[in-house]
């Protein structure tokens, strides 16, 4: 799905998502991605606490992490939630499409946000 231009002031705006990846700032990324202050990192499999190093390393520069878990909302695995909350981060699990739209909106508001997005 193509997302409308919102004029976010920072890099890493999601231009579109699906099928099987994301177009971010004009570059296609196949598969699931993590958007953090370090940049864009791919990952495979489910969202796991061990895969959140780039986000946890910059927890002081972030307020919230959006977790897009695929086509439908699923409860977040407790180890993932605990790792983020122990780092002082708010965490919002949702479907990936909603996470993409919310991420762009928060970027446009100049919020300190990261995202973990399972490809759909």
Biopython code that builds the backbone (N, CA, C, O; Angstrom):
import numpy as np
from Bio.PDB.StructureBuilder import StructureBuilder

atoms = [
    (1, "UNK", "N", (0.839, -1.165, 0.000)),
    (1, "UNK", "CA", (0.000, 0.000, 0.000)),
    (1, "UNK", "C", (0.888, 1.233, 0.000)),
    (1, "UNK", "O", (1.880, 1.284, 0.726)),
    (2, "UNK", "N", (0.542, 2.215, -0.801)),
    (2, "UNK", "CA", (1.263, 3.472, -0.883)),
    (2, "UNK", "C", (0.732, 4.416, 0.185)),
    (2, "UNK", "O", (-0.480, 4.566, 0.340)),
    (3, "UNK", "N", (1.634, 5.051, 0.920)),
    (3, "UNK", "CA", (1.229, 5.993, 1.953)),
    (3, "UNK", "C", (1.371, 7.407, 1.431)),
    (3, "UNK", "O", (2.262, 7.684, 0.627)),
    (4, "UNK", "N", (0.516, 8.295, 1.870)),
    (4, "UNK", "CA", (0.558, 9.694, 1.435)),
    (4, "UNK", "C", (1.790, 10.399, 1.965)),
    (4, "UNK", "O", (2.267, 10.112, 3.063)),
    (5, "UNK", "N", (2.296, 11.323, 1.169)),
    (5, "UNK", "CA", (3.429, 12.159, 1.568)),
    (5, "UNK", "C", (3.008, 13.015, 2.754)),
    (5, "UNK", "O", (1.968, 13.672, 2.702)),
    (6, "UNK", "N", (3.803, 13.018, 3.823)),
    (6, "UNK", "CA", (3.449, 13.830, 4.979)),
    (6, "UNK", "C", (4.520, 14.851, 5.320)),
    (6, "UNK", "O", (4.328, 15.667, 6.221)),
    (7, "UNK", "N", (5.631, 14.822, 4.622)),
    (7, "UNK", "CA", (6.661, 15.827, 4.856)),
    (7, "UNK", "C", (7.362, 15.689, 6.191)),
    (7, "UNK", "O", (7.648, 16.694, 6.841)),
    (8, "UNK", "N", (7.646, 14.467, 6.615)),
    (8, "UNK", "CA", (8.344, 14.267, 7.878)),
    (8, "UNK", "C", (9.722, 14.915, 7.817)),
    (8, "UNK", "O", (10.399, 14.816, 6.794)),
    (9, "UNK", "N", (10.151, 15.574, 8.891)),
    (9, "UNK", "CA", (11.409, 16.310, 8.867)),
    (9, "UNK", "C", (12.645, 15.426, 8.939)),
    (9, "UNK", "O", (13.747, 15.911, 8.682)),
    (10, "UNK", "N", (12.507, 14.139, 9.281)),
    (10, "UNK", "CA", (13.656, 13.259, 9.430)),
    (10, "UNK", "C", (13.611, 12.140, 8.407)),
    (10, "UNK", "O", (12.582, 11.887, 7.781)),
    (11, "UNK", "N", (14.731, 11.484, 8.252)),
    (11, "UNK", "CA", (14.818, 10.344, 7.351)),
    (11, "UNK", "C", (14.024, 9.169, 7.913)),
    (11, "UNK", "O", (13.470, 9.253, 9.009)),
    (12, "UNK", "N", (13.972, 8.102, 7.177)),
    (12, "UNK", "CA", (13.335, 6.849, 7.529)),
    (12, "UNK", "C", (11.822, 6.888, 7.460)),
    (12, "UNK", "O", (11.162, 6.083, 8.118)),
    (13, "UNK", "N", (11.255, 7.792, 6.690)),
    (13, "UNK", "CA", (9.803, 7.780, 6.480)),
    (13, "UNK", "C", (9.450, 6.559, 5.639)),
    (13, "UNK", "O", (10.157, 6.237, 4.684)),
    (14, "UNK", "N", (8.385, 5.894, 5.982)),
    (14, "UNK", "CA", (7.922, 4.726, 5.237)),
    (14, "UNK", "C", (7.068, 5.224, 4.078)),
    (14, "UNK", "O", (6.025, 5.845, 4.284)),
    (15, "UNK", "N", (7.521, 4.946, 2.854)),
    (15, "UNK", "CA", (6.783, 5.367, 1.671)),
    (15, "UNK", "C", (5.652, 4.401, 1.344)),
    (15, "UNK", "O", (4.566, 4.826, 0.950)),
    (16, "UNK", "N", (5.901, 3.098, 1.505)),
    (16, "UNK", "CA", (4.879, 2.093, 1.229)),
    (16, "UNK", "C", (5.272, 0.791, 1.912)),
    (16, "UNK", "O", (6.404, 0.628, 2.369)),
    (17, "UNK", "N", (4.314, -0.135, 1.973)),
    (17, "UNK", "CA", (4.579, -1.440, 2.573)),
    (17, "UNK", "C", (3.831, -2.515, 1.796)),
    (17, "UNK", "O", (2.826, -2.240, 1.141)),
    (18, "UNK", "N", (4.339, -3.753, 1.877)),
    (18, "UNK", "CA", (3.725, -4.911, 1.248)),
    (18, "UNK", "C", (3.966, -4.932, -0.250)),
    (18, "UNK", "O", (4.275, -3.881, -0.812)),
    (19, "UNK", "N", (3.846, -6.027, -0.909)),
    (19, "UNK", "CA", (3.888, -7.369, -0.322)),
    (19, "UNK", "C", (5.332, -7.796, -0.011)),
    (19, "UNK", "O", (6.211, -7.731, -0.871)),
    (20, "UNK", "N", (5.544, -8.214, 1.182)),
    (20, "UNK", "CA", (6.823, -8.777, 1.578)),
    (20, "UNK", "C", (7.934, -7.819, 1.929)),
    (20, "UNK", "O", (9.085, -8.239, 2.046)),
    (21, "UNK", "N", (7.629, -6.536, 2.103)),
    (21, "UNK", "CA", (8.685, -5.606, 2.471)),
    (21, "UNK", "C", (8.191, -4.180, 2.580)),
    (21, "UNK", "O", (6.990, -3.928, 2.676)),
    (22, "UNK", "N", (9.143, -3.242, 2.566)),
    (22, "UNK", "CA", (8.850, -1.834, 2.813)),
    (22, "UNK", "C", (9.683, -0.948, 1.895)),
    (22, "UNK", "O", (10.851, -1.245, 1.647)),
    (23, "UNK", "N", (9.108, 0.121, 1.395)),
    (23, "UNK", "CA", (9.868, 1.159, 0.712)),
    (23, "UNK", "C", (10.049, 2.272, 1.732)),
    (23, "UNK", "O", (9.079, 2.878, 2.187)),
    (24, "UNK", "N", (11.305, 2.535, 2.084)),
    (24, "UNK", "CA", (11.637, 3.519, 3.112)),
    (24, "UNK", "C", (12.572, 4.541, 2.491)),
    (24, "UNK", "O", (13.666, 4.207, 2.035)),
    (25, "UNK", "N", (12.127, 5.793, 2.479)),
    (25, "UNK", "CA", (12.903, 6.872, 1.863)),
    (25, "UNK", "C", (13.341, 6.498, 0.446)),
    (25, "UNK", "O", (14.471, 6.775, 0.044)),
    (26, "UNK", "N", (12.441, 5.868, -0.302)),
    (26, "UNK", "CA", (12.692, 5.550, -1.696)),
    (26, "UNK", "C", (13.468, 4.269, -1.955)),
    (26, "UNK", "O", (13.708, 3.923, -3.111)),
    (27, "UNK", "N", (13.862, 3.565, -0.915)),
    (27, "UNK", "CA", (14.651, 2.342, -1.064)),
    (27, "UNK", "C", (13.829, 1.145, -0.598)),
    (27, "UNK", "O", (13.262, 1.158, 0.495)),
    (28, "UNK", "N", (13.767, 0.102, -1.443)),
    (28, "UNK", "CA", (13.019, -1.104, -1.107)),
    (28, "UNK", "C", (13.820, -1.979, -0.142)),
    (28, "UNK", "O", (15.004, -2.234, -0.359)),
    (29, "UNK", "N", (13.160, -2.437, 0.926)),
    (29, "UNK", "CA", (13.749, -3.354, 1.905)),
    (29, "UNK", "C", (12.852, -4.586, 1.966)),
    (29, "UNK", "O", (11.729, -4.527, 2.466)),
    (30, "UNK", "N", (13.365, -5.706, 1.448)),
    (30, "UNK", "CA", (12.601, -6.944, 1.474)),
    (30, "UNK", "C", (12.609, -7.517, 2.889)),
    (30, "UNK", "O", (13.633, -7.483, 3.571)),
    (31, "UNK", "N", (11.482, -8.037, 3.319)),
    (31, "UNK", "CA", (11.378, -8.678, 4.625)),
    (31, "UNK", "C", (11.091, -7.707, 5.742)),
    (31, "UNK", "O", (10.790, -6.537, 5.505)),
    (32, "UNK", "N", (11.186, -8.195, 6.956)),
    (32, "UNK", "CA", (10.895, -7.428, 8.165)),
    (32, "UNK", "C", (12.049, -6.484, 8.492)),
    (32, "UNK", "O", (13.204, -6.768, 8.176)),
    (33, "UNK", "N", (11.720, -5.350, 9.132)),
    (33, "UNK", "CA", (12.737, -4.335, 9.416)),
    (33, "UNK", "C", (12.577, -3.746, 10.812)),
    (33, "UNK", "O", (11.498, -3.760, 11.404)),
    (34, "UNK", "N", (13.688, -3.231, 11.309)),
    (34, "UNK", "CA", (13.715, -2.435, 12.529)),
    (34, "UNK", "C", (14.197, -1.045, 12.138)),
    (34, "UNK", "O", (15.257, -0.897, 11.530)),
    (35, "UNK", "N", (13.418, -0.032, 12.486)),
    (35, "UNK", "CA", (13.786, 1.365, 12.242)),
    (35, "UNK", "C", (14.188, 1.962, 13.577)),
    (35, "UNK", "O", (13.360, 2.094, 14.478)),
    (36, "UNK", "N", (15.463, 2.325, 13.707)),
    (36, "UNK", "CA", (15.983, 2.851, 14.965)),
    (36, "UNK", "C", (16.898, 4.029, 14.666)),
    (36, "UNK", "O", (17.145, 4.328, 13.498)),
    (37, "UNK", "N", (17.406, 4.706, 15.694)),
    (37, "UNK", "CA", (18.376, 5.784, 15.448)),
    (37, "UNK", "C", (19.624, 5.308, 14.709)),
    (37, "UNK", "O", (20.322, 6.123, 14.106)),
    (38, "UNK", "N", (19.922, 4.004, 14.742)),
    (38, "UNK", "CA", (21.061, 3.452, 14.012)),
    (38, "UNK", "C", (20.783, 3.315, 12.523)),
    (38, "UNK", "O", (21.717, 3.163, 11.735)),
    (39, "UNK", "N", (19.528, 3.366, 12.127)),
    (39, "UNK", "CA", (19.165, 3.190, 10.727)),
    (39, "UNK", "C", (18.159, 2.076, 10.565)),
    (39, "UNK", "O", (17.302, 1.860, 11.422)),
    (40, "UNK", "N", (18.273, 1.372, 9.455)),
    (40, "UNK", "CA", (17.330, 0.317, 9.098)),
    (40, "UNK", "C", (18.069, -1.009, 9.127)),
    (40, "UNK", "O", (19.134, -1.161, 8.530)),
    (41, "UNK", "N", (17.482, -1.964, 9.832)),
    (41, "UNK", "CA", (18.100, -3.280, 9.991)),
    (41, "UNK", "C", (17.045, -4.335, 9.673)),
    (41, "UNK", "O", (15.923, -4.263, 10.176)),
    (42, "UNK", "N", (17.394, -5.303, 8.850)),
    (42, "UNK", "CA", (16.478, -6.397, 8.560)),
    (42, "UNK", "C", (16.541, -7.469, 9.633)),
    (42, "UNK", "O", (17.537, -7.599, 10.345)),
    (43, "UNK", "N", (15.459, -8.239, 9.740)),
    (43, "UNK", "CA", (15.477, -9.393, 10.635)),
    (43, "UNK", "C", (14.526, -10.450, 10.092)),
    (43, "UNK", "O", (13.644, -10.155, 9.285)),
    (44, "UNK", "N", (14.716, -11.678, 10.544)),
    (44, "UNK", "CA", (13.869, -12.785, 10.131)),
    (44, "UNK", "C", (13.177, -13.371, 11.337)),
    (44, "UNK", "O", (13.654, -13.258, 12.467)),
    (45, "UNK", "N", (12.041, -14.003, 11.080)),
    (45, "UNK", "CA", (11.307, -14.683, 12.135)),
    (45, "UNK", "C", (10.469, -13.734, 12.951)),
    (45, "UNK", "O", (10.244, -12.590, 12.556)),
    (46, "UNK", "N", (10.004, -14.211, 14.100)),
    (46, "UNK", "CA", (9.134, -13.386, 14.945)),
    (46, "UNK", "C", (9.909, -12.287, 15.669)),
    (46, "UNK", "O", (11.140, -12.293, 15.698)),
    (47, "UNK", "N", (9.179, -11.359, 16.245)),
    (47, "UNK", "CA", (9.782, -10.291, 17.050)),
    (47, "UNK", "C", (10.239, -10.919, 18.368)),
    (47, "UNK", "O", (9.442, -11.507, 19.099)),
    (48, "UNK", "N", (11.537, -10.782, 18.657)),
    (48, "UNK", "CA", (12.117, -11.340, 19.877)),
    (48, "UNK", "C", (12.983, -10.292, 20.552)),
    (48, "UNK", "O", (13.543, -9.426, 19.881)),
    (49, "UNK", "N", (13.099, -10.359, 21.862)),
    (49, "UNK", "CA", (13.879, -9.392, 22.631)),
    (49, "UNK", "C", (15.333, -9.344, 22.159)),
    (49, "UNK", "O", (15.942, -8.274, 22.149)),
    (50, "UNK", "N", (15.893, -10.485, 21.770)),
    (50, "UNK", "CA", (17.292, -10.554, 21.349)),
    (50, "UNK", "C", (17.557, -9.749, 20.078)),
    (50, "UNK", "O", (18.708, -9.423, 19.791)),
    (51, "UNK", "N", (16.531, -9.427, 19.324)),
    (51, "UNK", "CA", (16.686, -8.701, 18.062)),
    (51, "UNK", "C", (16.566, -7.191, 18.224)),
    (51, "UNK", "O", (16.640, -6.461, 17.235)),
    (52, "UNK", "N", (16.386, -6.715, 19.435)),
    (52, "UNK", "CA", (16.110, -5.298, 19.675)),
    (52, "UNK", "C", (17.329, -4.500, 20.108)),
    (52, "UNK", "O", (17.179, -3.412, 20.664)),
    (53, "UNK", "N", (18.517, -5.005, 19.871)),
    (53, "UNK", "CA", (19.740, -4.341, 20.321)),
    (53, "UNK", "C", (19.870, -2.906, 19.851)),
    (53, "UNK", "O", (20.262, -2.037, 20.630)),
    (54, "UNK", "N", (19.548, -2.635, 18.581)),
    (54, "UNK", "CA", (19.679, -1.273, 18.046)),
    (54, "UNK", "C", (18.732, -0.305, 18.744)),
    (54, "UNK", "O", (19.054, 0.871, 18.911)),
    (55, "UNK", "N", (17.581, -0.790, 19.145)),
    (55, "UNK", "CA", (16.618, 0.061, 19.850)),
    (55, "UNK", "C", (17.042, 0.239, 21.303)),
    (55, "UNK", "O", (17.045, 1.358, 21.815)),
    (56, "UNK", "N", (17.395, -0.838, 21.958)),
    (56, "UNK", "CA", (17.771, -0.759, 23.373)),
    (56, "UNK", "C", (19.041, 0.066, 23.574)),
    (56, "UNK", "O", (19.201, 0.714, 24.608)),
    (57, "UNK", "N", (19.939, 0.045, 22.598)),
    (57, "UNK", "CA", (21.173, 0.829, 22.696)),
    (57, "UNK", "C", (20.902, 2.331, 22.673)),
    (57, "UNK", "O", (21.733, 3.116, 23.128)),
    (58, "UNK", "N", (19.760, 2.730, 22.155)),
    (58, "UNK", "CA", (19.419, 4.147, 22.042)),
    (58, "UNK", "C", (18.158, 4.489, 22.833)),
    (58, "UNK", "O", (17.434, 5.419, 22.476)),
    (59, "UNK", "N", (17.898, 3.758, 23.883)),
    (59, "UNK", "CA", (16.652, 3.971, 24.622)),
    (59, "UNK", "C", (16.519, 5.394, 25.160)),
    (59, "UNK", "O", (15.407, 5.904, 25.290)),
    (60, "UNK", "N", (17.642, 6.039, 25.475)),
    (60, "UNK", "CA", (17.569, 7.409, 25.991)),
    (60, "UNK", "C", (17.153, 8.405, 24.918)),
    (60, "UNK", "O", (16.727, 9.515, 25.239)),
    (61, "UNK", "N", (17.270, 8.027, 23.655)),
    (61, "UNK", "CA", (16.898, 8.916, 22.546)),
    (61, "UNK", "C", (15.499, 8.636, 22.015)),
    (61, "UNK", "O", (15.066, 9.254, 21.043)),
    (62, "UNK", "N", (14.791, 7.705, 22.653)),
    (62, "UNK", "CA", (13.471, 7.297, 22.181)),
    (62, "UNK", "C", (12.438, 7.395, 23.297)),
    (62, "UNK", "O", (12.769, 7.328, 24.481)),
    (63, "UNK", "N", (11.181, 7.557, 22.894)),
    (63, "UNK", "CA", (10.075, 7.536, 23.849)),
    (63, "UNK", "C", (9.182, 6.320, 23.658)),
    (63, "UNK", "O", (8.668, 5.758, 24.626)),
    (64, "UNK", "N", (9.001, 5.917, 22.405)),
    (64, "UNK", "CA", (8.048, 4.857, 22.108)),
    (64, "UNK", "C", (8.558, 3.966, 20.991)),
    (64, "UNK", "O", (9.262, 4.414, 20.086)),
    (65, "UNK", "N", (8.189, 2.697, 21.074)),
    (65, "UNK", "CA", (8.513, 1.723, 20.038)),
    (65, "UNK", "C", (7.205, 1.108, 19.564)),
    (65, "UNK", "O", (6.427, 0.582, 20.360)),
    (66, "UNK", "N", (6.976, 1.180, 18.270)),
    (66, "UNK", "CA", (5.804, 0.565, 17.659)),
    (66, "UNK", "C", (6.206, -0.813, 17.162)),
    (66, "UNK", "O", (7.243, -0.969, 16.518)),
    (67, "UNK", "N", (5.388, -1.806, 17.460)),
    (67, "UNK", "CA", (5.661, -3.174, 17.034)),
    (67, "UNK", "C", (4.545, -3.605, 16.084)),
    (67, "UNK", "O", (3.427, -3.881, 16.519)),
    (68, "UNK", "N", (4.850, -3.662, 14.796)),
    (68, "UNK", "CA", (3.901, -4.147, 13.798)),
    (68, "UNK", "C", (4.097, -5.636, 13.619)),
    (68, "UNK", "O", (5.126, -6.072, 13.104)),
    (69, "UNK", "N", (3.107, -6.432, 14.046)),
    (69, "UNK", "CA", (3.291, -7.880, 14.125)),
    (69, "UNK", "C", (2.662, -8.669, 12.987)),
    (69, "UNK", "O", (2.364, -9.852, 13.148)),
    (70, "UNK", "N", (2.457, -8.034, 11.845)),
    (70, "UNK", "CA", (1.893, -8.765, 10.715)),
    (70, "UNK", "C", (0.525, -8.227, 10.342)),
    (70, "UNK", "O", (0.201, -7.071, 10.614)),
    (71, "UNK", "N", (-0.268, -9.077, 9.720)),
    (71, "UNK", "CA", (-1.554, -8.638, 9.184)),
    (71, "UNK", "C", (-2.600, -8.331, 10.249)),
    (71, "UNK", "O", (-3.507, -7.532, 10.016)),
    (72, "UNK", "N", (-2.482, -8.952, 11.403)),
    (72, "UNK", "CA", (-3.468, -8.723, 12.469)),
    (72, "UNK", "C", (-2.750, -8.450, 13.785)),
    (72, "UNK", "O", (-1.589, -8.821, 13.961)),
    (73, "UNK", "N", (-3.449, -7.803, 14.698)),
    (73, "UNK", "CA", (-2.906, -7.537, 16.029)),
    (73, "UNK", "C", (-2.715, -8.851, 16.772)),
    (73, "UNK", "O", (-3.578, -9.729, 16.742)),
    (74, "UNK", "N", (-1.587, -8.970, 17.429)),
    (74, "UNK", "CA", (-1.307, -10.107, 18.311)),
    (74, "UNK", "C", (-0.740, -9.564, 19.607)),
    (74, "UNK", "O", (-0.039, -8.552, 19.593)),
    (75, "UNK", "N", (-1.021, -10.200, 20.709)),
    (75, "UNK", "CA", (-0.386, -9.764, 21.958)),
    (75, "UNK", "C", (1.133, -9.884, 21.832)),
    (75, "UNK", "O", (1.648, -10.795, 21.185)),
    (76, "UNK", "N", (1.818, -8.965, 22.452)),
    (76, "UNK", "CA", (3.275, -8.939, 22.406)),
    (76, "UNK", "C", (3.847, -9.977, 23.370)),
    (76, "UNK", "O", (3.358, -10.129, 24.490)),
    (77, "UNK", "N", (4.878, -10.682, 22.932)),
    (77, "UNK", "CA", (5.533, -11.661, 23.803)),
    (77, "UNK", "C", (6.068, -10.941, 25.045)),
    (77, "UNK", "O", (6.653, -9.864, 24.934)),
    (78, "UNK", "N", (5.874, -11.522, 26.200)),
    (78, "UNK", "CA", (6.265, -10.890, 27.459)),
    (78, "UNK", "C", (7.747, -10.516, 27.513)),
    (78, "UNK", "O", (8.058, -9.431, 28.003)),
    (79, "UNK", "N", (8.689, -11.353, 27.035)),
    (79, "UNK", "CA", (10.099, -10.944, 27.075)),
    (79, "UNK", "C", (10.384, -9.669, 26.254)),
    (79, "UNK", "O", (11.239, -8.867, 26.629)),
    (80, "UNK", "N", (9.673, -9.494, 25.153)),
    (80, "UNK", "CA", (9.854, -8.295, 24.330)),
    (80, "UNK", "C", (9.338, -7.079, 25.087)),
    (80, "UNK", "O", (10.026, -6.063, 25.186)),
    (81, "UNK", "N", (8.134, -7.187, 25.618)),
    (81, "UNK", "CA", (7.548, -6.079, 26.382)),
    (81, "UNK", "C", (8.427, -5.710, 27.573)),
    (81, "UNK", "O", (8.685, -4.530, 27.814)),
    (82, "UNK", "N", (8.881, -6.701, 28.307)),
    (82, "UNK", "CA", (9.707, -6.435, 29.491)),
    (82, "UNK", "C", (11.028, -5.764, 29.120)),
    (82, "UNK", "O", (11.455, -4.832, 29.802)),
    (83, "UNK", "N", (11.680, -6.223, 28.050)),
    (83, "UNK", "CA", (12.957, -5.620, 27.639)),
    (83, "UNK", "C", (12.778, -4.149, 27.312)),
    (83, "UNK", "O", (13.604, -3.325, 27.703)),
    (84, "UNK", "N", (11.714, -3.808, 26.602)),
    (84, "UNK", "CA", (11.466, -2.414, 26.225)),
    (84, "UNK", "C", (11.048, -1.574, 27.423)),
    (84, "UNK", "O", (11.519, -0.450, 27.590)),
    (85, "UNK", "N", (10.173, -2.109, 28.251)),
    (85, "UNK", "CA", (9.723, -1.354, 29.423)),
    (85, "UNK", "C", (10.848, -1.152, 30.436)),
    (85, "UNK", "O", (10.934, -0.094, 31.059)),
    (86, "UNK", "N", (11.709, -2.153, 30.607)),
    (86, "UNK", "CA", (12.844, -2.012, 31.522)),
    (86, "UNK", "C", (13.830, -0.954, 31.031)),
    (86, "UNK", "O", (14.565, -0.370, 31.827)),
    (87, "UNK", "N", (13.843, -0.709, 29.722)),
    (87, "UNK", "CA", (14.686, 0.335, 29.143)),
    (87, "UNK", "C", (14.000, 1.701, 29.196)),
    (87, "UNK", "O", (14.539, 2.687, 28.695)),
    (88, "UNK", "N", (12.819, 1.757, 29.800)),
    (88, "UNK", "CA", (12.103, 3.020, 29.938)),
    (88, "UNK", "C", (11.327, 3.445, 28.706)),
    (88, "UNK", "O", (10.984, 4.618, 28.557)),
    (89, "UNK", "N", (11.048, 2.495, 27.822)),
    (89, "UNK", "CA", (10.361, 2.806, 26.574)),
    (89, "UNK", "C", (8.892, 2.408, 26.627)),
    (89, "UNK", "O", (8.536, 1.363, 27.170)),
    (90, "UNK", "N", (8.052, 3.255, 26.057)),
    (90, "UNK", "CA", (6.673, 2.866, 25.837)),
    (90, "UNK", "C", (6.642, 1.920, 24.653)),
    (90, "UNK", "O", (7.439, 2.057, 23.725)),
    (91, "UNK", "N", (5.737, 0.969, 24.677)),
    (91, "UNK", "CA", (5.647, 0.001, 23.591)),
    (91, "UNK", "C", (4.188, -0.145, 23.176)),
    (91, "UNK", "O", (3.298, -0.262, 24.018)),
    (92, "UNK", "N", (3.955, -0.136, 21.860)),
    (92, "UNK", "CA", (2.611, -0.250, 21.311)),
    (92, "UNK", "C", (2.585, -1.341, 20.252)),
    (92, "UNK", "O", (3.049, -1.120, 19.134)),
    (93, "UNK", "N", (2.051, -2.516, 20.579)),
    (93, "UNK", "CA", (1.896, -3.553, 19.558)),
    (93, "UNK", "C", (0.643, -3.273, 18.738)),
    (93, "UNK", "O", (-0.360, -2.788, 19.262)),
    (94, "UNK", "N", (0.712, -3.583, 17.449)),
    (94, "UNK", "CA", (-0.419, -3.392, 16.540)),
    (94, "UNK", "C", (-0.142, -4.171, 15.267)),
    (94, "UNK", "O", (0.925, -4.765, 15.120)),
    (95, "UNK", "N", (-1.094, -4.171, 14.350)),
    (95, "UNK", "CA", (-0.867, -4.766, 13.036)),
    (95, "UNK", "C", (0.153, -3.901, 12.290)),
    (95, "UNK", "O", (0.277, -2.708, 12.568)),
    (96, "UNK", "N", (0.877, -4.497, 11.352)),
    (96, "UNK", "CA", (1.937, -3.783, 10.648)),
    (96, "UNK", "C", (1.425, -2.570, 9.884)),
    (96, "UNK", "O", (2.070, -1.522, 9.903)),
    (97, "UNK", "N", (0.284, -2.686, 9.213)),
    (97, "UNK", "CA", (-0.205, -1.531, 8.453)),
    (97, "UNK", "C", (-0.479, -0.345, 9.364)),
    (97, "UNK", "O", (-0.145, 0.789, 9.020)),
    (98, "UNK", "N", (-1.076, -0.590, 10.508)),
    (98, "UNK", "CA", (-1.340, 0.485, 11.475)),
    (98, "UNK", "C", (-0.036, 1.040, 12.035)),
    (98, "UNK", "O", (0.081, 2.246, 12.253)),
    (99, "UNK", "N", (0.945, 0.168, 12.268)),
    (99, "UNK", "CA", (2.237, 0.621, 12.791)),
    (99, "UNK", "C", (2.949, 1.531, 11.786)),
    (99, "UNK", "O", (3.568, 2.519, 12.183)),
    (100, "UNK", "N", (2.869, 1.214, 10.506)),
    (100, "UNK", "CA", (3.491, 2.063, 9.474)),
    (100, "UNK", "C", (2.855, 3.447, 9.461)),
    (100, "UNK", "O", (3.559, 4.456, 9.443)),
    (101, "UNK", "N", (1.539, 3.498, 9.471)),
    (101, "UNK", "CA", (0.850, 4.796, 9.446)),
    (101, "UNK", "C", (1.139, 5.590, 10.719)),
    (101, "UNK", "O", (1.379, 6.796, 10.658)),
    (102, "UNK", "N", (1.117, 4.930, 11.852)),
    (102, "UNK", "CA", (1.367, 5.605, 13.133)),
    (102, "UNK", "C", (2.802, 6.106, 13.209)),
    (102, "UNK", "O", (3.051, 7.208, 13.696)),
    (103, "UNK", "N", (3.739, 5.309, 12.733)),
    (103, "UNK", "CA", (5.155, 5.701, 12.722)),
    (103, "UNK", "C", (5.336, 6.993, 11.930)),
    (103, "UNK", "O", (5.974, 7.931, 12.410)),
    (104, "UNK", "N", (4.781, 7.048, 10.726)),
    (104, "UNK", "CA", (4.906, 8.252, 9.908)),
    (104, "UNK", "C", (4.260, 9.458, 10.577)),
    (104, "UNK", "O", (4.801, 10.563, 10.525)),
    (105, "UNK", "N", (3.128, 9.255, 11.192)),
    (105, "UNK", "CA", (2.455, 10.348, 11.894)),
    (105, "UNK", "C", (3.314, 10.868, 13.043)),
    (105, "UNK", "O", (3.460, 12.079, 13.211)),
    (106, "UNK", "N", (3.877, 9.968, 13.827)),
    (106, "UNK", "CA", (4.724, 10.385, 14.946)),
    (106, "UNK", "C", (5.995, 11.072, 14.456)),
    (106, "UNK", "O", (6.458, 12.024, 15.084)),
    (107, "UNK", "N", (6.566, 10.608, 13.346)),
    (107, "UNK", "CA", (7.716, 11.303, 12.765)),
    (107, "UNK", "C", (7.342, 12.722, 12.358)),
    (107, "UNK", "O", (8.105, 13.661, 12.588)),
    (108, "UNK", "N", (6.168, 12.878, 11.753)),
    (108, "UNK", "CA", (5.719, 14.206, 11.318)),
    (108, "UNK", "C", (5.542, 15.143, 12.508)),
    (108, "UNK", "O", (5.673, 16.359, 12.372)),
    (109, "UNK", "N", (5.243, 14.572, 13.678)),
    (109, "UNK", "CA", (5.104, 15.356, 14.907)),
    (109, "UNK", "C", (6.443, 15.527, 15.614)),
    (109, "UNK", "O", (6.497, 16.061, 16.722)),
    (110, "UNK", "N", (7.531, 15.073, 14.974)),
    (110, "UNK", "CA", (8.882, 15.141, 15.525)),
    (110, "UNK", "C", (9.003, 14.394, 16.848)),
    (110, "UNK", "O", (9.703, 14.833, 17.760)),
    (111, "UNK", "N", (8.313, 13.266, 16.940)),
    (111, "UNK", "CA", (8.378, 12.422, 18.143)),
    (111, "UNK", "C", (9.576, 11.485, 18.065)),
    (111, "UNK", "O", (10.079, 11.195, 16.979)),
    (112, "UNK", "N", (10.018, 11.022, 19.201)),
    (112, "UNK", "CA", (11.174, 10.131, 19.297)),
    (112, "UNK", "C", (10.676, 8.686, 19.252)),
    (112, "UNK", "O", (10.376, 8.088, 20.286)),
    (113, "UNK", "N", (10.593, 8.132, 18.032)),
    (113, "UNK", "CA", (9.945, 6.855, 17.802)),
    (113, "UNK", "C", (10.856, 5.897, 17.046)),
    (113, "UNK", "O", (11.676, 6.311, 16.227)),
    (114, "UNK", "N", (10.697, 4.607, 17.339)),
    (114, "UNK", "CA", (11.331, 3.529, 16.589)),
    (114, "UNK", "C", (10.238, 2.537, 16.234)),
    (114, "UNK", "O", (9.150, 2.570, 16.809)),
    (115, "UNK", "N", (10.528, 1.658, 15.289)),
    (115, "UNK", "CA", (9.522, 0.667, 14.880)),
    (115, "UNK", "C", (10.175, -0.667, 14.570)),
    (115, "UNK", "O", (11.283, -0.736, 14.037)),
    (116, "UNK", "N", (9.459, -1.718, 14.917)),
    (116, "UNK", "CA", (9.810, -3.078, 14.557)),
    (116, "UNK", "C", (8.644, -3.564, 13.714)),
    (116, "UNK", "O", (7.520, -3.660, 14.207)),
    (117, "UNK", "N", (8.901, -3.873, 12.442)),
    (117, "UNK", "CA", (7.819, -4.140, 11.499)),
    (117, "UNK", "C", (7.988, -5.487, 10.816)),
    (117, "UNK", "O", (8.946, -5.710, 10.076)),
    (118, "UNK", "N", (7.041, -6.380, 11.078)),
    (118, "UNK", "CA", (7.006, -7.681, 10.402)),
    (118, "UNK", "C", (6.374, -7.465, 9.039)),
    (118, "UNK", "O", (5.286, -6.898, 8.944)),
    (119, "UNK", "N", (7.039, -7.911, 7.987)),
    (119, "UNK", "CA", (6.551, -7.715, 6.620)),
    (119, "UNK", "C", (5.215, -8.438, 6.411)),
    (119, "UNK", "O", (4.968, -9.516, 6.951)),
    (120, "UNK", "N", (4.372, -7.798, 5.607)),
    (120, "UNK", "CA", (3.078, -8.396, 5.240)),
    (120, "UNK", "C", (2.984, -8.514, 3.736)),
    (120, "UNK", "O", (1.975, -8.992, 3.217)),
]
sb = StructureBuilder()
sb.init_structure("model")
sb.init_model(0)
sb.init_chain("A")
sb.init_seg("    ")
for serial, (resi, resn, name, xyz) in enumerate(atoms, 1):
    if name == "N":
        sb.init_residue(resn, " ", resi, " ")
    sb.init_atom(name, np.array(xyz, "f"), 0.0, 1.0, " ", f" {name:<3s}", serial, name[0])
structure = sb.get_structure()
